[in-house]
Amino acid sequence: MLKLDNEHTLVLPLVESKNDEICLPLAINVLLTYWGEYNLIQEARERAWKYKDNKGSIFIEGFELAESRGYLVSVFRSNIKGLKKKIDQGIPSIVIMPGLKDTIQHATVISGYDPKENRIVMYVPEPDTVGSIPEKKFTELWEQDGSLTITIIPADMKDVNEKESASTDHSYRMCFEAERLLLTGKTKEAIEKLKNAADTNKSNELALDMLGSIYNELKSDEAKNYFEASIKLNPKFYLSYRGIGNYYLRKEEYLLAEKSYSSAISINPSRFGPIYKNRGIVRLKLDDKEGAISDLDMYLDQCPQANDKNNIELAIKELSSEQT
């Protein structure tokens, strides 16, 4: 059993996972509760009325909810040293990490670190449970999404965030603002917001990736340039490899699509199950039936509750019979 170095571990409140509202993500709820804010659910639900068809979290709403109560929200790129410094200042951080199965990303609260074991301690929303991960592994995973960090602090602690660049902070925040614009059908405004973010911070690979995804949805070849620019900034940025794979699939350039999907999978084989379905489709187009079967099997292994499970099982059966 892991023994924590309590000197560097914050005691966070237990917030039930059922209180994960789309406008008050669990991670933000935990931080606000840590600072003594309660009874947030009703306000979050009032904010959610305009997102009736959305199932994911709208972080910018959570930011604004916190700010409406006098808190300061910062979004910036950080590192292990920065996370540890915040912990020792009594400040837990939210980090954006790779997802699992059919979830491509998730937000995690960092509550401490153990210098003896070289482990990062994470909040787990279950009673009497502590999650931890070796620092090296944590860093590898965190880098896949640009080492993005969110802090929420009382206004009277403003000085502790002085070293976070205001321009960089605003650049990443604009990505969350653009996400809300997309969810409300304001695609043109979202593009403008993301281009502004990329201009404000030339190292913002997230803004470039989001622009690539939008342009791919619009069936524009500009998508490729943005994905490539994002990868150039961060060769470990999983989302952009997947994105450019989707671009090449749409363009029916199957060899390039397979290469891009394989690059994403090599970065993290267990991050996002549906990528295996896409690569399976590509391999089928390339007449690689054995590879397609393997990928479709992997898709179902990682996403056992997939809505198209029956169709995929039938496809695997048919392909397997053709191989015999």
Backbone bond lengths (Angstrom), bond angles and torsions (degrees), N, CA, C in turn:
res aa  C-N    CA-C-N  psi(-1)  N-CA   C-N-CA  omega(-1)  CA-C   N-CA-C  phi
1 M - - - 1.470 - - 1.531 109.45 -
2 L 1.314 116.69 134.92 1.466 121.41 -179.05 1.526 110.84 -66.85
3 K 1.336 115.17 129.38 1.460 120.77 174.63 1.520 108.59 -103.88
4 L 1.300 116.05 121.36 1.454 120.97 -174.89 1.519 112.10 -85.06
5 D 1.332 114.58 147.06 1.457 121.37 169.00 1.530 105.92 -84.85
6 N 1.323 117.56 93.16 1.464 121.68 -171.55 1.517 113.89 -62.81
7 E 1.338 116.24 -17.93 1.460 119.53 178.39 1.525 111.20 -61.56
8 H 1.323 116.99 -27.87 1.455 121.88 -176.79 1.529 111.92 -117.79
9 T 1.320 117.32 26.99 1.459 121.35 -179.23 1.524 109.90 -130.41
10 L 1.318 116.24 125.12 1.461 121.53 179.87 1.528 109.82 -86.88
11 V 1.302 116.06 146.44 1.458 121.45 175.76 1.528 107.55 -92.36
12 L 1.316 116.15 109.59 1.462 120.69 -178.52 1.518 110.58 -99.40
13 P 1.318 117.48 150.99 1.473 120.49 -179.90 1.522 110.62 -70.68
14 L 1.311 115.37 148.24 1.469 119.67 175.67 1.527 108.67 -83.28
15 V 1.302 115.89 117.03 1.461 122.32 177.81 1.512 107.92 -113.70
16 E 1.305 117.03 124.54 1.462 120.37 -175.81 1.524 111.13 -64.53
17 S 1.328 115.28 139.64 1.464 120.49 -178.08 1.523 111.96 -62.92
18 K 1.337 117.68 -22.20 1.465 120.06 178.92 1.534 111.32 -68.15
19 N 1.335 116.15 -14.35 1.462 120.46 177.60 1.526 112.47 -90.00
20 D 1.322 116.74 19.27 1.465 121.97 176.36 1.528 108.01 -82.67
21 E 1.326 116.49 95.50 1.462 122.75 -178.86 1.527 109.69 -97.16
22 I 1.346 117.67 152.26 1.461 119.18 -175.35 1.528 111.72 -63.49
23 C 1.333 117.78 -29.23 1.463 120.89 178.63 1.529 112.39 -101.71
24 L 1.308 116.30 4.05 1.460 121.89 173.52 1.532 107.58 -143.39
25 P 1.339 116.87 75.62 1.462 120.10 179.50 1.526 111.33 -54.71
26 L 1.316 115.93 147.60 1.460 121.11 -175.66 1.525 111.82 -51.90
27 A 1.337 117.29 -42.02 1.468 120.45 -177.94 1.531 111.42 -60.73
28 I 1.321 117.05 -41.50 1.467 120.71 178.63 1.522 110.66 -69.81
29 N 1.318 116.90 -39.09 1.460 121.69 177.34 1.524 110.81 -59.55
30 V 1.339 116.14 -41.56 1.466 120.67 179.25 1.524 110.60 -61.46
31 L 1.338 117.02 -46.45 1.461 120.26 -178.66 1.524 111.70 -64.44
32 L 1.329 116.74 -43.85 1.462 119.35 -179.70 1.537 111.13 -66.29
33 T 1.326 116.29 -37.69 1.461 119.24 176.90 1.530 110.53 -66.33
34 Y 1.325 116.14 -37.64 1.468 121.46 176.28 1.524 111.05 -57.45
35 W 1.345 116.50 -37.67 1.461 120.43 -179.57 1.531 112.64 -85.63
36 G 1.333 116.57 1.28 1.460 118.91 173.82 1.512 115.13 100.05
37 E 1.339 117.40 14.92 1.463 120.67 177.88 1.531 109.92 -96.67
38 Y 1.323 116.09 131.62 1.461 121.25 -178.03 1.532 109.53 -131.54
39 N 1.313 115.67 176.17 1.467 121.92 176.21 1.533 111.42 56.05
40 L 1.326 115.12 50.60 1.455 120.89 -177.91 1.522 113.47 -97.04
41 I 1.312 116.99 -16.48 1.463 121.12 -169.73 1.525 112.23 -62.99
42 Q 1.326 117.31 -43.91 1.464 119.94 -176.89 1.522 111.20 -61.60
43 E 1.330 117.12 -44.39 1.464 119.94 178.75 1.527 110.85 -63.52
44 A 1.335 116.45 -38.82 1.460 120.32 178.85 1.524 110.60 -62.53
45 R 1.321 116.55 -40.62 1.469 120.40 -179.38 1.521 111.54 -69.49
46 E 1.312 116.37 -32.61 1.461 119.70 176.42 1.533 110.79 -66.93
47 R 1.324 116.09 -34.12 1.462 120.15 178.19 1.535 111.64 -73.04
48 A 1.314 116.22 -22.40 1.472 120.38 -171.35 1.523 113.78 -83.07
49 W 1.312 118.82 -5.42 1.472 119.99 -171.95 1.529 112.63 -59.75
50 K 1.347 116.55 -32.82 1.467 119.16 -176.58 1.531 113.49 -84.31
51 Y 1.329 116.56 2.91 1.468 120.72 179.76 1.530 110.26 -120.39
52 K 1.307 116.97 42.72 1.462 121.79 -171.21 1.530 113.30 -58.43
53 D 1.323 117.30 -33.04 1.465 120.00 -176.04 1.527 112.81 -95.99
54 N 1.313 117.29 3.52 1.460 120.39 -177.37 1.529 110.72 -96.37
55 K 1.337 115.59 134.42 1.465 119.90 -179.16 1.526 112.49 -105.07
56 G 1.332 116.97 -16.18 1.454 120.02 -178.35 1.516 112.19 -88.33
57 S 1.323 115.51 177.24 1.464 121.21 -179.26 1.522 111.16 -83.45
58 I 1.328 116.65 141.87 1.464 122.12 174.13 1.525 106.75 -109.58
59 F 1.325 115.44 92.05 1.460 120.46 -171.26 1.514 113.15 -63.19
60 I 1.334 117.60 -34.19 1.458 118.95 -177.39 1.530 110.91 -62.19
61 E 1.329 116.74 -31.69 1.463 119.62 176.07 1.521 110.16 -66.95
62 G 1.328 116.30 -40.14 1.459 119.79 176.53 1.521 111.59 -63.42
63 F 1.359 116.18 -39.39 1.470 119.70 176.64 1.527 110.15 -59.20
64 E 1.337 115.23 -47.94 1.461 119.27 -175.20 1.526 111.68 -69.55
65 L 1.327 116.32 -31.86 1.462 119.37 175.31 1.534 109.45 -62.32
66 A 1.342 115.86 -44.65 1.466 120.31 178.60 1.531 110.73 -62.56
67 E 1.320 116.25 -43.67 1.465 120.37 -179.12 1.518 112.09 -66.01
68 S 1.333 116.90 -31.36 1.467 119.78 178.53 1.521 111.37 -66.22
69 R 1.330 115.39 -17.96 1.469 120.35 178.01 1.530 111.83 -103.50
70 G 1.326 116.34 13.93 1.451 120.41 172.51 1.511 116.55 91.42
71 Y 1.326 117.69 13.63 1.458 120.49 -179.52 1.524 111.26 -95.79
72 L 1.314 115.30 156.92 1.451 122.06 177.77 1.525 109.15 -103.18
73 V 1.331 116.31 127.87 1.456 121.74 -179.45 1.523 109.04 -111.63
74 S 1.330 116.55 129.46 1.464 121.60 177.32 1.520 109.53 -125.33
75 V 1.327 116.08 138.02 1.462 122.58 177.14 1.523 107.20 -125.18
76 F 1.316 117.32 121.54 1.461 119.28 -173.14 1.527 110.41 -159.22
77 R 1.322 115.27 165.61 1.457 121.05 173.17 1.534 108.64 -83.66
78 S 1.331 117.03 137.91 1.446 120.11 -178.94 1.526 110.56 -136.15
79 N 1.335 115.38 -164.02 1.458 121.65 178.79 1.526 107.97 -152.35
80 I 1.316 116.31 177.17 1.467 120.65 -177.97 1.525 111.18 -57.55
81 K 1.322 115.94 -44.55 1.465 119.94 -179.67 1.521 110.91 -58.66
82 G 1.343 116.46 -41.77 1.454 120.82 179.79 1.518 112.27 -65.68
83 L 1.345 116.89 -41.14 1.463 120.36 177.99 1.524 111.19 -61.49
84 K 1.339 115.87 -43.17 1.464 120.29 -179.25 1.533 110.75 -64.79
85 K 1.325 115.82 -40.06 1.457 119.31 178.93 1.526 110.69 -60.38
86 K 1.332 116.00 -43.31 1.459 119.82 179.20 1.540 110.65 -62.09
87 I 1.321 116.83 -43.58 1.464 119.97 179.00 1.523 110.50 -57.94
88 D 1.328 116.30 -44.92 1.461 120.14 -178.24 1.526 112.25 -70.26
89 Q 1.341 116.25 -15.58 1.464 120.90 172.83 1.526 111.38 -89.79
90 G 1.349 115.88 -0.66 1.465 120.08 -178.81 1.511 113.39 84.95
91 I 1.344 116.66 19.92 1.463 120.99 -175.33 1.532 110.62 -115.59
92 P 1.337 118.67 112.39 1.465 120.70 172.44 1.527 109.63 -75.42
93 S 1.318 116.72 150.96 1.465 121.50 -179.74 1.523 110.41 -120.97
94 I 1.314 115.43 150.63 1.463 121.67 170.30 1.524 107.46 -97.53
95 V 1.320 117.03 132.81 1.456 120.91 174.84 1.525 109.13 -120.95
96 I 1.334 116.07 147.91 1.461 121.46 177.39 1.514 108.25 -94.69
97 M 1.326 116.08 121.76 1.464 122.33 -172.95 1.527 111.10 -124.84
98 P 1.342 116.77 162.29 1.461 119.92 175.39 1.524 111.68 -60.99
99 G 1.327 115.32 150.05 1.451 120.21 177.35 1.516 111.73 -91.71
100 L 1.321 115.55 -166.60 1.459 123.19 177.71 1.519 108.76 -139.78
101 K 1.316 115.48 156.18 1.465 122.56 176.76 1.522 110.54 58.84
102 D 1.349 118.33 -111.59 1.466 119.67 -178.31 1.522 112.07 -106.44
103 T 1.336 117.13 14.29 1.462 122.15 175.67 1.523 108.41 -107.46
104 I 1.324 116.73 120.81 1.464 118.46 -172.13 1.525 113.51 -85.45
105 Q 1.332 117.78 -23.73 1.463 122.12 178.32 1.521 109.60 -145.13
106 H 1.326 115.92 156.37 1.457 118.60 169.11 1.517 109.22 -151.51
107 A 1.318 115.30 158.04 1.463 121.48 -179.65 1.532 109.00 -100.21
108 T 1.320 115.77 134.11 1.457 122.12 -178.27 1.523 109.73 -126.24
109 V 1.321 116.89 140.88 1.458 121.15 176.82 1.528 109.35 -94.27
110 I 1.332 116.06 126.66 1.457 121.65 175.93 1.522 108.36 -90.89
111 S 1.335 115.76 119.99 1.462 120.25 -174.86 1.517 113.19 -110.26
112 G 1.333 118.12 -5.78 1.452 117.79 179.88 1.511 113.07 174.95
113 Y 1.321 114.77 -175.63 1.459 121.14 174.91 1.515 109.31 -152.46
114 D 1.318 115.65 153.55 1.455 121.77 -179.96 1.521 108.15 -117.04
115 P 1.347 118.28 102.41 1.459 120.72 -176.89 1.529 113.68 -65.81
116 K 1.326 117.43 -23.96 1.465 120.02 179.78 1.523 111.40 -75.14
117 E 1.313 115.92 -39.09 1.465 121.05 -178.58 1.522 112.83 -97.04
118 N 1.341 116.53 -4.57 1.476 121.07 -176.53 1.521 111.17 53.24
119 R 1.319 115.38 52.79 1.455 121.16 -178.98 1.528 109.88 -126.97
120 I 1.326 115.07 148.47 1.454 122.62 174.29 1.524 107.69 -98.90
121 V 1.321 115.93 133.12 1.466 121.20 -177.50 1.522 109.23 -100.22
122 M 1.326 116.06 130.99 1.463 122.35 -176.56 1.520 110.65 -119.62
123 Y 1.316 114.52 147.37 1.464 121.16 176.39 1.525 109.46 -70.78
124 V 1.322 115.73 132.49 1.462 121.56 175.08 1.529 107.15 -122.51
125 P 1.327 118.25 122.86 1.475 120.27 -174.55 1.524 114.15 -76.70
126 E 1.315 116.06 52.70 1.455 121.23 175.31 1.530 107.78 -136.28
127 P 1.302 119.97 143.19 1.469 121.63 -179.75 1.526 112.55 -59.99
128 D 1.325 115.39 138.52 1.468 122.39 174.12 1.526 112.85 59.03
129 T 1.315 116.86 32.76 1.459 120.70 -178.36 1.519 109.77 -126.10
130 V 1.320 115.34 134.02 1.457 121.27 176.80 1.520 108.26 -124.21
131 G 1.316 116.84 130.95 1.455 120.52 176.47 1.512 109.45 -105.38
132 S 1.307 116.57 142.53 1.460 119.30 176.93 1.513 109.35 -148.39
133 I 1.322 115.40 162.64 1.452 121.35 -177.26 1.522 108.09 -151.40
134 P 1.326 118.54 142.27 1.464 119.80 176.76 1.527 110.81 -57.49
135 E 1.333 116.19 141.31 1.464 120.28 -177.35 1.526 112.40 -54.28
136 K 1.321 117.49 -42.86 1.462 120.89 -177.66 1.522 110.85 -61.21
137 K 1.332 116.39 -45.88 1.462 120.46 179.96 1.522 110.49 -66.20
138 F 1.327 116.49 -41.77 1.460 120.39 178.43 1.523 110.59 -58.07
139 T 1.327 116.84 -46.44 1.462 121.23 -178.88 1.520 111.14 -61.26
140 E 1.324 117.04 -43.15 1.470 121.29 179.39 1.526 111.19 -59.88
141 L 1.319 116.37 -42.16 1.464 120.36 -179.84 1.526 111.19 -71.19
142 W 1.304 115.73 -44.63 1.471 122.00 -176.48 1.526 111.19 -62.30
143 E 1.325 117.14 -37.67 1.456 121.47 -179.17 1.531 112.74 -63.77
144 Q 1.324 117.02 -24.09 1.463 120.59 -179.60 1.531 112.07 -63.26
145 D 1.322 117.31 -20.24 1.458 121.47 179.60 1.526 111.70 -120.81
146 G 1.327 116.12 22.85 1.450 120.25 173.07 1.514 115.80 82.76
147 S 1.354 117.60 16.77 1.474 121.54 178.00 1.528 111.04 53.29
148 L 1.325 115.61 44.99 1.460 121.07 -175.90 1.525 111.31 -81.55
149 T 1.333 115.37 136.22 1.463 122.73 -175.57 1.523 110.59 -131.16
150 I 1.340 115.64 144.35 1.466 121.93 176.99 1.521 107.75 -128.20
151 T 1.325 116.05 129.44 1.464 119.63 172.61 1.521 109.39 -121.26
152 I 1.318 115.15 146.94 1.467 122.76 174.96 1.517 106.49 -129.36
153 I 1.332 116.71 118.96 1.466 120.88 -175.75 1.528 110.75 -135.33
154 P 1.325 117.04 155.23 1.470 119.91 173.80 1.523 110.52 -61.80
155 A 1.311 117.04 150.31 1.464 122.10 -177.18 1.522 112.37 -59.01
156 D 1.333 117.50 -30.23 1.463 119.06 -177.55 1.528 112.76 -76.71
157 M 1.347 116.99 -0.15 1.467 121.19 175.34 1.528 111.30 -106.80
158 K 1.295 116.81 19.62 1.457 122.52 -175.30 1.522 113.25 -52.38
159 D 1.300 117.44 -37.85 1.463 121.42 -174.53 1.525 113.07 -62.24
160 V 1.320 119.05 -25.06 1.467 119.70 -176.03 1.523 111.94 -72.62
161 N 1.334 118.01 -14.99 1.459 121.40 179.57 1.523 112.78 -104.70
162 E 1.298 116.75 15.60 1.460 119.94 -174.62 1.521 113.41 -59.42
163 K 1.335 117.40 -34.23 1.466 120.14 -173.82 1.520 112.81 -78.13
164 E 1.339 118.01 -12.03 1.470 119.11 175.23 1.524 108.16 -75.34
165 S 1.323 116.05 122.61 1.469 120.77 -177.71 1.518 110.71 -62.14
166 A 1.319 116.04 130.01 1.467 120.43 -179.93 1.517 111.38 -61.60
167 S 1.341 116.85 -38.28 1.469 119.44 -178.40 1.521 111.30 -69.38
168 T 1.349 116.51 -43.06 1.462 119.85 178.96 1.524 110.00 -65.09
169 D 1.327 116.08 -43.54 1.450 121.19 178.38 1.526 109.99 -55.83
170 H 1.326 116.65 -49.16 1.454 119.84 -177.57 1.527 111.37 -67.41
171 S 1.307 117.55 -32.76 1.459 121.14 179.63 1.527 111.29 -59.80
172 Y 1.330 117.29 -47.26 1.464 119.66 -179.20 1.526 111.03 -72.57
173 R 1.308 116.63 -34.64 1.459 118.89 176.64 1.529 110.47 -61.16
174 M 1.330 116.51 -37.64 1.461 119.68 179.87 1.526 111.80 -60.50
175 C 1.330 116.95 -27.82 1.468 119.59 177.02 1.524 110.64 -65.30
176 F 1.331 116.29 -40.09 1.463 120.09 176.92 1.530 110.78 -68.98
177 E 1.322 116.66 -35.28 1.464 120.23 176.30 1.524 110.32 -65.63
178 A 1.326 116.41 -39.54 1.467 120.88 178.87 1.527 111.06 -65.23
179 E 1.327 115.98 -36.27 1.457 120.27 177.67 1.523 110.67 -59.27
180 R 1.325 116.64 -42.82 1.463 120.07 178.31 1.529 110.81 -64.51
181 L 1.318 116.93 -40.94 1.469 120.32 177.77 1.524 110.89 -59.05
182 L 1.322 116.59 -41.23 1.466 120.22 178.98 1.525 110.88 -64.14
183 L 1.326 116.22 -41.16 1.464 120.14 -178.49 1.521 112.29 -66.70
184 T 1.317 116.44 -23.15 1.465 120.06 179.06 1.527 111.77 -102.94
185 G 1.336 116.49 16.87 1.464 121.81 173.34 1.518 115.64 77.51
186 K 1.324 117.96 15.02 1.470 121.06 -178.22 1.525 109.76 -99.77
187 T 1.331 115.11 68.40 1.465 120.81 -173.80 1.524 112.20 -64.61
188 K 1.320 117.44 -44.06 1.469 120.77 -178.94 1.526 110.61 -60.27
189 E 1.321 116.61 -44.46 1.461 120.73 179.93 1.530 110.86 -65.69
190 A 1.344 116.36 -36.17 1.464 120.43 178.51 1.523 110.90 -64.29
191 I 1.329 116.73 -41.90 1.465 120.65 178.11 1.524 110.18 -61.39
192 E 1.303 116.58 -45.12 1.473 120.52 179.59 1.531 110.60 -61.67
193 K 1.311 116.22 -41.54 1.467 120.92 -179.72 1.532 110.35 -63.47
194 L 1.324 117.03 -43.77 1.458 120.99 -177.78 1.528 111.99 -70.39
195 K 1.323 117.05 -36.64 1.463 119.55 176.26 1.523 110.31 -65.17
196 N 1.309 116.15 -37.18 1.459 120.77 176.25 1.530 110.40 -64.28
197 A 1.342 115.85 -41.16 1.464 120.51 178.73 1.524 110.86 -62.59
198 A 1.337 116.15 -44.07 1.462 120.68 -179.63 1.524 111.46 -66.41
199 D 1.324 117.37 -34.55 1.466 121.12 177.67 1.529 111.17 -71.99
200 T 1.340 115.48 -36.72 1.463 120.43 -179.13 1.527 111.10 -67.09
201 N 1.335 115.61 -39.92 1.468 121.27 -178.45 1.522 108.55 -131.83
202 K 1.315 116.38 103.57 1.469 121.76 -175.52 1.525 112.75 -65.85
203 S 1.327 117.79 -10.94 1.468 121.54 -179.51 1.523 112.77 -101.54
204 N 1.320 117.38 11.60 1.466 121.10 -175.93 1.528 110.47 -85.37
205 E 1.328 116.26 88.03 1.452 120.60 -179.44 1.524 112.69 -69.58
206 L 1.340 116.60 -25.20 1.460 120.33 179.08 1.527 111.04 -64.57
207 A 1.338 117.14 -44.77 1.465 120.56 178.98 1.523 110.67 -60.34
208 L 1.331 116.93 -41.90 1.465 120.93 179.77 1.528 111.08 -65.44
209 D 1.318 115.91 -41.57 1.467 119.57 178.30 1.521 111.31 -62.92
210 M 1.330 116.69 -43.04 1.462 120.13 179.53 1.528 111.18 -64.33
211 L 1.325 116.95 -37.79 1.470 120.24 175.82 1.524 110.05 -63.91
212 G 1.336 116.59 -41.17 1.453 119.52 177.19 1.517 112.05 -59.37
213 S 1.319 116.80 -43.06 1.468 121.10 -179.73 1.520 111.69 -64.85
214 I 1.328 116.37 -41.21 1.468 119.45 179.29 1.521 110.35 -64.38
215 Y 1.328 116.59 -47.80 1.462 119.62 -178.34 1.530 111.42 -65.95
216 N 1.325 117.25 -30.58 1.466 118.79 176.00 1.522 110.27 -67.65
217 E 1.336 116.77 -39.90 1.466 120.29 175.60 1.524 111.26 -62.29
218 L 1.332 115.93 -32.56 1.468 121.18 178.69 1.523 112.42 -84.02
219 K 1.358 115.48 2.82 1.473 122.24 179.93 1.535 111.63 59.98
220 S 1.316 115.19 38.81 1.459 121.44 179.25 1.524 109.91 -104.50
221 D 1.333 116.42 138.99 1.460 120.45 178.14 1.523 112.52 -70.67
222 E 1.317 117.84 -9.76 1.460 120.10 175.11 1.528 111.21 -61.82
223 A 1.318 116.26 -21.63 1.469 120.22 -179.28 1.526 111.05 -55.53
224 K 1.312 116.66 -45.23 1.468 121.67 -176.74 1.525 111.12 -57.28
225 N 1.317 117.51 -44.42 1.465 121.12 -177.68 1.527 111.62 -63.26
226 Y 1.322 116.13 -40.11 1.459 119.10 -179.37 1.530 111.86 -69.85
227 F 1.334 116.82 -41.25 1.461 119.03 177.19 1.528 110.82 -62.52
228 E 1.308 116.89 -43.52 1.464 120.48 -179.89 1.525 111.46 -64.44
229 A 1.330 117.10 -37.93 1.462 120.58 178.02 1.529 110.66 -65.89
230 S 1.318 116.42 -38.00 1.463 120.79 178.40 1.525 110.63 -64.58
231 I 1.329 116.62 -44.65 1.464 121.51 179.84 1.527 111.03 -65.37
232 K 1.319 116.67 -35.70 1.467 120.24 178.09 1.530 110.22 -62.09
233 L 1.320 116.99 -38.45 1.460 120.86 178.30 1.525 112.05 -70.85
234 N 1.331 115.96 -38.38 1.463 120.49 -177.90 1.527 109.20 -141.00
235 P 1.346 117.72 94.96 1.465 121.69 -178.38 1.525 113.83 -62.06
236 K 1.333 117.64 -7.42 1.465 121.06 178.83 1.532 112.00 -104.84
237 F 1.332 116.53 10.24 1.466 119.58 -173.54 1.537 109.92 -79.91
238 Y 1.311 115.05 94.39 1.470 123.77 -173.59 1.526 112.53 -53.36
239 L 1.332 116.13 -45.19 1.462 120.53 -173.40 1.526 112.37 -57.89
240 S 1.330 117.18 -36.35 1.462 120.00 -176.95 1.525 111.85 -75.99
241 Y 1.337 117.92 -32.92 1.471 119.66 173.83 1.526 109.82 -64.39
242 R 1.327 115.81 -43.25 1.465 118.92 176.69 1.520 110.19 -63.71
243 G 1.347 116.19 -41.96 1.458 120.35 -178.49 1.515 112.90 -62.34
244 I 1.323 117.00 -44.22 1.465 118.96 -179.25 1.531 110.29 -71.56
245 G 1.346 116.58 -27.25 1.464 119.47 172.41 1.520 111.02 -63.03
246 N 1.348 115.86 -42.51 1.463 120.40 177.13 1.529 110.99 -63.59
247 Y 1.329 115.52 -37.22 1.477 119.96 177.94 1.521 110.26 -61.89
248 Y 1.318 116.91 -49.26 1.469 120.43 -178.30 1.533 111.27 -66.96
249 L 1.323 117.31 -33.20 1.473 120.21 176.15 1.520 109.67 -63.25
250 R 1.325 116.32 -44.03 1.463 120.14 177.98 1.524 111.49 -62.10
251 K 1.325 116.50 -36.22 1.466 121.68 -179.58 1.532 112.58 -82.22
252 E 1.342 116.82 -1.18 1.454 123.90 -178.71 1.530 112.19 61.39
253 E 1.317 115.47 30.08 1.469 121.29 173.64 1.530 106.45 -98.19
254 Y 1.330 114.64 81.56 1.456 120.99 -165.11 1.527 113.86 -70.61
255 L 1.314 118.27 -36.23 1.466 119.90 178.57 1.530 110.67 -62.81
256 L 1.331 115.92 -43.50 1.457 119.85 179.14 1.532 111.35 -69.01
257 A 1.335 116.09 -35.20 1.470 119.49 176.90 1.520 110.58 -63.88
258 E 1.330 116.28 -44.82 1.468 119.87 179.46 1.529 110.35 -61.32
259 K 1.321 116.80 -42.75 1.454 120.62 179.87 1.524 111.49 -61.59
260 S 1.321 117.22 -42.22 1.465 120.90 -179.03 1.520 111.68 -68.52
261 Y 1.328 116.16 -44.26 1.467 118.98 177.69 1.530 110.56 -62.44
262 S 1.321 116.28 -40.44 1.467 119.89 179.69 1.518 111.30 -65.00
263 S 1.333 117.15 -34.39 1.464 120.62 176.91 1.521 110.20 -64.18
264 A 1.331 116.59 -43.42 1.467 120.03 177.91 1.524 110.39 -62.55
265 I 1.316 116.63 -45.04 1.467 120.95 -177.83 1.516 110.89 -64.82
266 S 1.331 117.41 -35.30 1.467 119.91 178.72 1.532 111.43 -66.03
267 I 1.324 116.93 -29.35 1.467 120.89 177.31 1.525 110.27 -71.02
268 N 1.338 116.22 -42.52 1.464 120.57 -179.51 1.524 109.66 -154.86
269 P 1.349 117.52 98.48 1.471 121.32 -175.71 1.524 114.69 -66.49
270 S 1.336 117.94 -21.36 1.471 119.92 -173.62 1.518 113.16 -113.48
271 R 1.344 117.12 15.01 1.461 119.02 -173.41 1.525 113.47 -75.18
272 F 1.339 117.68 -43.73 1.464 119.41 -169.34 1.530 109.33 -148.20
273 G 1.329 114.93 100.82 1.455 120.68 -175.02 1.517 115.75 -52.92
274 P 1.354 119.19 -43.47 1.466 119.91 -175.97 1.524 115.04 -60.07
275 I 1.333 118.69 -17.75 1.460 119.03 178.39 1.532 110.30 -64.93
276 Y 1.335 116.63 -28.93 1.458 120.09 177.76 1.531 110.97 -68.54
277 K 1.317 116.52 -35.03 1.471 118.70 175.99 1.521 110.33 -63.74
278 N 1.338 116.13 -44.05 1.464 119.11 178.88 1.521 111.71 -62.25
279 R 1.338 116.41 -43.21 1.465 117.63 179.33 1.525 110.53 -68.67
280 G 1.322 116.46 -32.27 1.460 119.42 176.04 1.515 111.70 -62.66
281 I 1.338 116.66 -41.19 1.466 121.14 177.20 1.523 109.95 -62.67
282 V 1.324 116.02 -43.68 1.465 121.07 179.78 1.524 110.21 -62.35
283 R 1.311 117.62 -45.18 1.469 121.14 -179.02 1.518 111.07 -65.51
284 L 1.320 116.44 -33.41 1.461 119.19 175.83 1.521 109.85 -64.77
285 K 1.326 117.54 -40.22 1.465 122.04 176.80 1.528 110.99 -63.27
286 L 1.336 115.77 -29.29 1.466 120.76 179.50 1.528 111.93 -90.34
287 D 1.334 116.13 8.53 1.468 123.29 178.98 1.525 112.23 64.07
288 D 1.327 116.57 28.41 1.461 121.60 174.74 1.522 107.29 -100.66
289 K 1.344 115.76 78.97 1.461 120.23 -174.85 1.525 112.12 -67.33
290 E 1.312 116.88 -37.07 1.460 119.79 179.39 1.529 110.42 -63.88
291 G 1.337 116.57 -43.75 1.457 120.61 177.54 1.511 111.88 -65.00
292 A 1.344 116.22 -37.56 1.458 120.51 179.33 1.526 110.89 -64.80
293 I 1.336 116.47 -43.09 1.466 120.33 178.51 1.524 110.46 -61.07
294 S 1.326 116.02 -44.93 1.467 120.73 179.72 1.527 111.13 -59.53
295 D 1.343 116.63 -43.41 1.468 120.08 -178.91 1.526 111.88 -68.66
296 L 1.321 116.79 -40.52 1.464 119.27 -179.82 1.530 110.86 -67.47
297 D 1.339 115.74 -36.21 1.472 119.63 174.24 1.522 110.48 -61.57
298 M 1.334 115.61 -43.52 1.465 120.11 -179.41 1.528 110.68 -65.00
299 Y 1.317 116.27 -38.16 1.471 120.56 177.64 1.523 110.39 -58.29
300 L 1.331 117.31 -47.78 1.457 120.12 -179.06 1.520 111.80 -70.70
301 D 1.332 117.02 -30.83 1.457 120.68 177.47 1.530 110.40 -64.25
302 Q 1.331 115.95 -40.14 1.464 119.93 -179.27 1.528 113.00 -85.00
303 C 1.328 116.61 -25.17 1.470 120.76 -179.64 1.533 109.71 -126.61
304 P 1.328 117.52 68.28 1.470 120.47 -174.77 1.523 114.06 -64.59
305 Q 1.333 117.77 -18.39 1.465 121.07 179.07 1.530 112.01 -103.24
306 A 1.316 117.60 21.38 1.466 121.50 -177.66 1.527 111.45 -58.05
307 N 1.327 116.43 140.04 1.469 120.80 -179.17 1.526 112.42 -61.89
308 D 1.336 115.99 -30.19 1.465 119.41 -178.00 1.524 111.95 -99.22
309 K 1.311 117.00 23.97 1.467 121.60 -175.86 1.533 111.94 -55.31
310 N 1.312 116.95 -46.68 1.474 119.96 -177.46 1.520 111.42 -62.71
311 N 1.316 117.44 -42.63 1.467 120.72 179.17 1.527 111.39 -65.38
312 I 1.311 116.46 -39.66 1.464 120.19 179.46 1.530 110.48 -66.92
313 E 1.323 116.91 -42.43 1.473 120.33 178.00 1.518 110.87 -61.39
314 L 1.327 116.67 -39.22 1.460 120.37 177.92 1.525 110.78 -65.57
315 A 1.329 116.75 -42.36 1.469 120.81 178.66 1.522 110.98 -62.14
316 I 1.338 116.74 -41.73 1.470 120.67 178.72 1.527 110.36 -62.65
317 K 1.322 115.80 -42.81 1.454 120.85 179.44 1.520 111.65 -61.06
318 E 1.316 116.10 -45.45 1.463 120.37 -179.69 1.524 111.61 -65.84
319 L 1.320 116.45 -42.62 1.456 120.19 179.43 1.530 110.84 -65.75
320 S 1.334 116.46 -38.55 1.462 119.88 179.47 1.528 111.79 -66.03
321 S 1.329 115.86 -36.95 1.458 119.18 178.70 1.521 111.43 -67.71
322 E 1.320 116.73 -31.19 1.465 120.71 177.90 1.526 111.28 -71.66
323 Q 1.354 116.07 -23.98 1.458 120.43 -178.95 1.518 112.52 -79.39
324 T 1.346 116.38 -20.02 1.473 120.48 -177.07 1.506 111.13 -92.60
